[in-house]
Each structure stands twice: as C-alpha cells, then as structure tokens.
Amino acid sequence: MARLTKQPDIRIDTLTDLVGVAKAISAEAIRQYNWLAEEMRRRGQMPTVAAFDALGAEEKAHLSAVDGWAQGLGETTHTEDLRRPLPEELARNWKEASRSALLTPYRAYSIAVDNEARAFAFFAYLAASAGDARIARGAEHLALEKLQHAAQLRTLRRAAWHSERDIAKPRTRVSPTASAAELETIIAEHEEKIARCHGTVADRLRDLQDVEGADLLAKLAATARKRAGDTRTDSTLAESNNADHALGLLVVAQVPLEQLCEVLDSVLLASVDETTRAMAETAMESAVERIAELGHYAEQLE
C-alpha cells in the first residue's frame, strides 16, 4: 500500500477543520478525474474516459457520504473551507498520469487506488497525532472509509486488468538473466517499431499542415532507425488509433517509446551484468529524451 514519504505539514485544530480537509480531498479528486476524462476524450481513448467518468461518480458519492457523516456530528463546512491547501503528496501522480501515452482503464484505476491509499495514510497520521479525542475518532472513521474505497477500486482495477491484460503488462518479457546480446536484439525490435510509428505520424502531421511537427517526427524516426541499425524508410503504424489531430498523433508517437521504457525498466530492476545494465541505461536515456521532445512540442500546441 502507498505510504506518505514525509510528515504532512498541516494542522487540524477542530472537527470542522477535519471535515473541511476530507471534503477538499474528495473535491480535488472529482476535479482531477473530470479533467483527466476530458484529456482522454481529446485523445479518442473512450474506454479510459468511461473509467474516469466512473471514478468521478464514485468520488461524488463519497463526498456526499462525508457530508452526511459531518451533519450527523452537527458539523458543516462552507465553500471557503474547501480552498485550504492540501499536502501535495496526496495527488502527486496526477500530472504524471496526464502525460502518459499508456493511460489505460487499468492504469486509471491504479492511480485512484494509489491516491486512496495515500489518503488513508494521511488520515491515519492525523488520528495518531491528534490531541483531541473527537478529532482522533473522526480521522479514524475517515481513514477506514478511504481503506474501504480503495478495496472497491481494487475490484474495478482487477476487472480492467483481465479485460486488457496485454496492455497492463509490458509486451516484451525480459529474463533477469538476459545477456547484452539478447537485450540488444530486443531494443532493436522496439526501435524498428518506433521508427515505423514515427514515420507514419510524420506523414499524417504533414497532411494536417503541421510542418514543424512532421519534421520533428521525421527526425525521431531517423534516430530510431539508426538505433535499430536499419536504414529503411517504410512507415507502417504499429499502433491503431483514430486520432485525427496533432496532439492525438503525438500521443500515438509516444506509445512505443513508453513501451520500450517499461521493458528497460524491468531490466534495470533485475540483477544483470554491468554491460547489460549500461546498455539498458543508454537506451533508456535516449527514449526518455525523445519522450521529452514530444512532450515539449505537445505543450506548444496546448
């Protein structure tokens, strides 16, 4: 379960403060789920849109439950109470999620589970550190609710995993004992896929009169072909996607790079020899640099 990495810098003096924080956490989650749903809708990733819409509805129900609990205690909060700053760590993966090209329903539910687990840890901390018995009991109640909500979301996450198990796992398995030669072959296969994808995206961007974007993708395609040891210029898109605008196409281009990073990450976490590790690190650095280039250009379009 996700934990807080540092002590929350927040002071809870009254039960009203506690209720206000609980509602603020839920309100922020609803805002982020709605925003991410719109972001996925722009990319044409409708199954993920449905997942975030469902998460937003779940969180609205949770917010209503907090309201009902507070009213039962005789506590009320006003709109201004929801504006207080929350510990940044409670939602630290929102921005990272919005930039991911591999944000599937499974990953959407994983984000939600992680955030609920951190919220549980936060309220557990408040309960343990409270000097007032009513605040401690209230924080324990909220922590239990977050724990139960995380369990519900894990059920949804498991269902999503079964329906998209090929997406939820890296598509290429790398043995912990893989040699440098084996890894070199795997990297070359991925780079060939990246080159084909980027070549097609470059053509589509040129059709959309996005000359700058087309030039960038043509350059990245050439980089991938060089790293794959292939000088061919064929461009058959490896990933199916109905994106018909520049931003959506940039997301398409990012997918095979992120898939390569997943494979390399599994290598770097394994006990491999120094030569293999150095090769993985070099390939990872190159892939991350290219993802950053795509991200920088996407920011110019937004």
C-alpha positions as CSV (number, residue, x, y, z in Angstrom):
1,M,0.0,0.0,0.0
2,A,1.2,3.5,-0.8
3,R,2.5,5.5,2.1
4,L,3.4,9.1,2.8
5,T,7.1,9.8,2.4
6,K,7.1,12.8,4.8
7,Q,5.1,14.1,7.7
8,P,2.1,16.2,6.5
9,D,2.6,19.9,7.0
10,I,-1.0,20.6,8.1
11,R,-2.6,21.4,11.4
12,I,-6.1,20.2,12.4
13,D,-7.4,22.0,15.5
14,T,-11.1,21.3,15.3
15,L,-13.5,18.7,13.9
16,T,-14.7,21.4,11.4
17,D,-11.1,21.6,10.1
18,L,-11.1,17.8,9.7
19,V,-14.4,17.7,7.8
20,G,-13.2,20.6,5.6
21,V,-10.0,18.7,4.7
22,A,-11.9,15.5,4.0
23,K,-14.2,17.4,1.6
24,A,-11.4,19.2,0.0
25,I,-9.6,15.9,-0.8
26,S,-12.8,14.5,-2.4
27,A,-13.5,17.7,-4.3
28,E,-9.9,17.8,-5.7
29,A,-10.2,14.1,-6.8
30,I,-13.5,14.9,-8.6
31,R,-11.9,17.8,-10.4
32,Q,-8.9,15.8,-11.4
33,Y,-11.0,12.8,-12.6
34,N,-13.2,15.1,-14.7
35,W,-10.1,16.8,-16.2
36,L,-8.4,13.5,-17.0
37,A,-11.7,12.3,-18.6
38,E,-11.7,15.3,-20.9
39,E,-8.0,14.8,-21.7
40,M,-8.6,11.2,-22.6
41,R,-11.6,12.2,-24.7
42,R,-9.4,14.6,-26.7
43,R,-7.1,11.6,-27.4
44,G,-10.0,9.4,-28.5
45,Q,-9.4,6.9,-25.7
46,M,-13.0,6.3,-24.9
47,P,-12.7,3.2,-22.6
48,T,-10.4,5.3,-20.4
49,V,-12.9,8.2,-20.5
50,A,-15.5,5.8,-19.2
51,A,-13.2,4.7,-16.4
52,F,-12.5,8.3,-15.2
53,D,-16.2,9.2,-15.5
54,A,-17.0,6.2,-13.3
55,L,-14.3,7.3,-10.8
56,G,-15.7,10.8,-10.7
57,A,-19.2,9.4,-9.9
58,E,-17.7,7.2,-7.2
59,E,-15.9,10.2,-5.6
60,K,-19.1,12.3,-5.7
61,A,-20.9,9.6,-3.8
62,H,-18.0,9.5,-1.3
63,L,-18.2,13.3,-0.9
64,S,-22.0,13.0,-0.2
65,A,-21.2,10.4,2.4
66,V,-18.7,12.8,4.1
67,D,-21.4,15.5,4.1
68,G,-23.9,13.1,5.7
69,W,-21.3,12.0,8.3
70,A,-20.5,15.6,9.2
71,Q,-24.1,16.6,9.5
72,G,-24.7,13.7,11.8
73,L,-21.9,15.2,14.0
74,G,-23.5,18.6,13.8
75,E,-20.7,19.9,11.7
76,T,-21.0,22.0,8.5
77,T,-18.4,23.4,6.1
78,H,-18.6,26.3,3.7
79,T,-17.2,26.7,0.2
80,E,-14.2,28.7,1.5
81,D,-13.2,25.8,3.8
82,L,-12.5,23.7,0.7
83,R,-9.9,26.1,-0.6
84,R,-7.2,25.4,2.0
85,P,-4.0,23.8,0.6
86,L,-3.7,20.1,0.8
87,P,-0.5,18.1,1.2
88,E,1.0,17.9,-2.3
89,E,1.8,14.2,-1.9
90,L,-1.9,13.3,-1.8
91,A,-2.2,13.8,-5.6
92,R,1.4,13.8,-6.8
93,N,0.8,11.4,-9.6
94,W,-2.0,13.4,-11.4
95,K,0.4,15.3,-13.6
96,E,2.4,12.3,-14.4
97,A,-0.7,10.4,-15.4
98,S,-1.9,13.2,-17.7
99,R,1.3,12.9,-19.7
100,S,1.3,9.2,-20.1
101,A,0.5,7.8,-23.5
102,L,-0.3,4.4,-22.0
103,L,-3.1,5.6,-19.7
104,T,-5.5,2.6,-20.0
105,P,-8.5,2.0,-17.7
106,Y,-6.3,-0.4,-15.7
107,R,-3.8,2.5,-15.1
108,A,-6.7,4.9,-14.4
109,Y,-7.9,2.7,-11.6
110,S,-4.4,2.1,-10.3
111,I,-4.0,5.9,-9.9
112,A,-7.2,6.0,-8.0
113,V,-6.2,3.1,-5.7
114,D,-2.8,4.8,-5.0
115,N,-4.4,8.1,-4.1
116,E,-7.0,6.4,-1.8
117,A,-4.1,4.6,-0.1
118,R,-2.2,7.8,0.5
119,A,-5.4,9.5,1.8
120,F,-5.8,6.5,4.2
121,A,-2.2,7.0,5.4
122,F,-2.9,10.8,5.8
123,F,-6.0,10.3,8.0
124,A,-4.3,7.5,9.9
125,Y,-1.5,10.0,10.7
126,L,-4.0,12.7,11.8
127,A,-5.7,10.1,14.1
128,A,-2.4,9.1,15.6
129,S,-1.2,12.7,16.2
130,A,-4.5,14.3,17.3
131,G,-4.6,15.8,20.7
132,D,-8.4,15.8,20.8
133,A,-10.3,12.5,21.1
134,R,-13.1,13.6,18.8
135,I,-10.7,14.6,16.1
136,A,-8.8,11.3,16.5
137,R,-12.1,9.3,16.2
138,G,-13.2,11.3,13.2
139,A,-9.8,10.8,11.5
140,E,-10.0,7.1,12.2
141,H,-13.5,7.0,10.6
142,L,-12.3,8.8,7.5
143,A,-9.2,6.5,7.3
144,L,-11.5,3.5,7.4
145,E,-13.7,4.9,4.6
146,K,-10.6,5.5,2.5
147,L,-9.5,1.9,3.1
148,Q,-12.9,0.6,2.1
149,H,-13.0,2.8,-1.0
150,A,-9.5,1.6,-2.1
151,A,-10.7,-2.0,-1.7
152,Q,-13.7,-1.2,-4.0
153,L,-11.4,0.4,-6.6
154,R,-9.1,-2.6,-6.5
155,T,-12.0,-4.8,-7.6
156,L,-12.6,-2.5,-10.6
157,R,-8.8,-2.5,-11.3
158,R,-8.8,-6.3,-11.4
159,A,-11.7,-6.4,-13.8
160,A,-9.9,-3.9,-16.0
161,W,-6.7,-5.9,-15.9
162,H,-8.5,-9.0,-17.1
163,S,-10.1,-7.2,-20.0
164,E,-6.8,-5.6,-21.1
165,R,-4.1,-7.9,-19.8
166,D,-1.9,-7.4,-22.9
167,I,-1.9,-3.6,-22.2
168,A,-1.4,-3.8,-18.5
169,K,1.9,-5.6,-18.8
170,P,4.9,-4.9,-20.9
171,R,4.5,-6.7,-24.2
172,T,8.1,-7.9,-24.2
173,R,9.3,-10.1,-21.3
174,V,13.0,-9.8,-20.4
175,S,14.6,-12.5,-18.4
176,P,16.6,-11.3,-15.3
177,T,19.5,-13.3,-16.8
178,A,19.2,-11.7,-20.2
179,S,22.6,-11.2,-21.9
180,A,23.8,-8.0,-23.6
181,A,23.3,-9.6,-27.0
182,E,19.7,-10.6,-26.1
183,L,18.9,-7.1,-24.9
184,E,20.4,-5.6,-28.0
185,T,18.1,-7.6,-30.2
186,I,15.1,-6.6,-28.0
187,I,16.0,-2.9,-28.2
188,A,16.4,-3.1,-32.0
189,E,13.0,-4.7,-32.4
190,H,11.4,-1.9,-30.3
191,E,13.4,0.8,-32.2
192,E,12.1,-0.6,-35.5
193,K,8.6,-0.4,-34.2
194,I,9.2,3.2,-33.1
195,A,10.7,4.2,-36.4
196,R,7.6,2.8,-38.3
197,C,5.2,4.6,-36.0
198,H,7.0,7.9,-36.1
199,G,7.3,7.7,-39.9
200,T,3.6,7.3,-40.3
201,V,2.8,10.0,-37.7
202,A,5.2,12.4,-39.6
203,D,3.2,11.7,-42.8
204,R,-0.1,12.4,-41.0
205,L,1.1,15.6,-39.4
206,R,2.3,16.8,-42.9
207,D,-1.2,16.1,-44.2
208,L,-2.5,18.3,-41.4
209,Q,-0.1,21.1,-42.5
210,D,1.9,20.8,-39.3
211,V,5.3,21.1,-40.9
212,E,7.2,21.6,-37.7
213,G,5.6,18.5,-36.1
214,A,6.2,16.5,-39.2
215,D,9.9,17.5,-39.3
216,L,10.3,16.6,-35.6
217,L,8.7,13.1,-36.1
218,A,10.8,12.5,-39.2
219,K,13.9,13.3,-37.2
220,L,12.8,11.0,-34.4
221,A,12.1,8.2,-36.9
222,A,15.6,8.6,-38.3
223,T,17.0,8.4,-34.8
224,A,15.1,5.2,-34.1
225,R,16.1,3.6,-37.4
226,K,19.8,4.4,-36.6
227,R,19.5,2.9,-33.2
228,A,17.9,-0.2,-34.7
229,G,20.6,-0.5,-37.3
230,D,18.1,-0.1,-40.0
231,T,18.2,2.5,-42.8
232,R,14.8,1.7,-44.4
233,T,12.2,4.4,-44.5
234,D,9.0,2.4,-44.6
235,S,6.3,3.7,-42.3
236,T,3.6,1.3,-41.2
237,L,1.9,2.5,-38.0
238,A,2.4,-0.1,-35.3
239,E,-0.4,1.2,-33.0
240,S,-4.0,1.5,-34.1
241,N,-5.5,4.9,-33.1
242,N,-8.3,7.1,-34.5
243,A,-6.5,10.4,-33.7
244,D,-7.1,13.0,-36.4
245,H,-5.4,16.0,-34.8
246,A,-1.8,16.9,-34.0
247,L,-2.0,16.4,-30.2
248,G,-3.6,13.0,-30.5
249,L,-0.9,11.9,-33.0
250,L,1.8,13.0,-30.7
251,V,0.3,10.7,-28.1
252,V,0.4,7.9,-30.6
253,A,4.1,8.6,-31.2
254,Q,4.8,8.4,-27.5
255,V,3.2,4.9,-27.0
256,P,6.1,2.7,-28.4
257,L,8.7,4.8,-26.6
258,E,6.9,4.3,-23.3
259,Q,6.6,0.6,-24.1
260,L,10.4,0.4,-24.6
261,C,10.9,2.3,-21.3
262,E,8.8,-0.3,-19.5
263,V,11.0,-3.1,-20.9
264,L,14.2,-1.3,-20.0
265,D,12.9,-0.6,-16.5
266,S,12.3,-4.3,-15.9
267,V,16.0,-4.9,-16.9
268,L,17.3,-2.2,-14.7
269,L,15.4,-3.6,-11.7
270,A,16.9,-7.1,-12.3
271,S,20.3,-8.4,-11.3
272,V,22.1,-8.2,-14.7
273,D,25.7,-7.8,-15.5
274,E,27.3,-4.3,-15.9
275,T,27.5,-4.5,-19.7
276,T,23.8,-5.3,-20.0
277,R,22.9,-2.6,-17.4
278,A,24.9,0.0,-19.2
279,M,23.2,-0.8,-22.5
280,A,19.8,-0.5,-20.8
281,E,20.7,2.8,-19.2
282,T,21.9,4.2,-22.5
283,A,18.7,3.1,-24.3
284,M,16.5,4.4,-21.5
285,E,18.2,7.8,-21.6
286,S,17.7,8.0,-25.4
287,A,14.0,7.0,-25.1
288,V,13.3,9.5,-22.3
289,E,14.9,12.3,-24.2
290,R,12.7,11.6,-27.2
291,I,9.6,11.4,-24.9
292,A,10.6,14.8,-23.6
293,E,10.9,16.2,-27.1
294,L,7.4,15.1,-27.9
295,G,6.1,16.4,-24.6
296,H,7.8,19.8,-25.2
297,Y,6.2,20.1,-28.7
298,A,2.8,19.0,-27.3
299,E,2.9,21.8,-24.7
300,Q,3.4,24.3,-27.5
301,L,0.2,23.0,-29.1
302,E,-1.9,23.2,-26.0
